[in-house]
């Protein structure tokens, strides 16, 4: 479904008041393949290049070299109309459910906004969008009684459920999950992860899960890649990577995990 081929991103040097900042190589020949229907994890420390790669996938930034293909099409070569259609198929759930929801908008408006943006593709009128929003809230464990409330009336876990409903609104096939549980309490994290697994099985979704937490990755993902300073250090089946890591970097990360987390079985 998603092919990332030798993608590099170099940010050129910049001149400022205090001199010239050197160029930064954020990604170096990154190659990944995400299969339809799987959960693929990307693990890395802060500053490792996870966000930069996410921006390339969403076409919010352009690679310096390499290419990204979605369903066989080179995303860099898409026309504006084709790119707009692709944005309905590729959605994202952000890390912070408090910052990613407009406090002035009702849940109804938040969840129906993607349907309104992609109305040319979805063909839904206002009532159909409202009905669809109610169905999505039910799907994520809320209900139609929440439609006309505002974000400040919800807990962090409930807000993240609203964010998931919004991501599902245009009917995507690929969902990017950018640390979607790191801002939540541990008990709520488990609820959201189980919800994501249930939604994937029910809707046939493909996940690209970005995290620094190997325990979460082991629980959710079928395959995983480890990125360090913009380079992929190791990738493969999640269970194999935990049982028989090949790179020194992977071994050092696993050694830093609490013993009880290392013993947790994958799905």
Protein Blocks (a to p, Z undefined) as FASTA:
>chain_A
ZZcehiacdddddddfkoccddddfbghiacdddehiacdddddehilmmmmmmmmnopa
ccfbdcddeehiafklpcfklmmmmmmmpccddfblmlmpcfkbcfklmmmmmmmmmmmm
nopafklmmmmmmmmmmmnopafklmmmcfklpcfklmmmmmmmmmmmnopabdcdehkl
lmpcfklmmmmmmmmmmmmmmnopacddddfbfklmmmmpmbdcddeehiafbgcdfklm
mmmcfbfklmmmmmmpcfklmmpccZZ
